[in-house]
């Protein structure tokens, strides 16, 4: 048999930033692939809506964990509750992220701290906490949601781009350190998708035309087009893949921006 399984039946997945946008789509998609899902977001109301969507699509009950990923205590509590409910964590998707589009000369210390804490430090801390449990079991899959902005210079802001580049490098180093424990660590780098983070930009027709003109597939991405790559990296179909970044970008990184 040469076709491996892309299913996640019997697995438990944790998704951060799951209340809306990319995180919401990934949480629902992972559940549709068979995983039990624990979802984190600061907003309980948004998590309840995602849990309802998962229930209606799959019959599964998602574990809602209102959490601020910039607070280690919240992350520790979320991991503990997930372990109590499911007994294990097979998949971690570090998706929580934010941006403040400020020219480099105008970036404040407060802006720097907020973006770095949310986009990078939280992903490392949660990977640490979950990685310990994965090490004990001798297996695990971590998928970090990076960005094309971590690969090539974009007008997304110096702090955002720096955190996404660091997330890609962190992915490689964790893959190197943790491979001996059976833990695979990969990342996915999206281009422009319609999310709450990008909705204002994508409301500008001239901006959309510029993005599409620099994208070989000539369109903005659809959220469901991120689900397949993440499910793949979380599944046994990617069992010999680690330390890699898969760009889901309509071909944009062929030539940069």
Secondary structure, DSSP 8 states (H G I E B T S, - for coil): --------TT-EEEESSTTSHHHHHHHHHHHHTT-EEEEEES-HHHHHHHHHHHHHHHS---EEEE--TT-HHHHHHHHHHHHHHHS---EEEE---------GGG--HHHHHHHHIIIIIHHHHHHHHHHHHHHHHT-EEEEEE--GGGTS--TT-HHHHHHHHHHHHHHHHHHHHHGGGTEEEEEEEE--B-STTTHHHHT-HHHHHHHHHTSTT-S-B-THHHHHHHHHHHSGGGTT--S-EEEESTTGGGT--
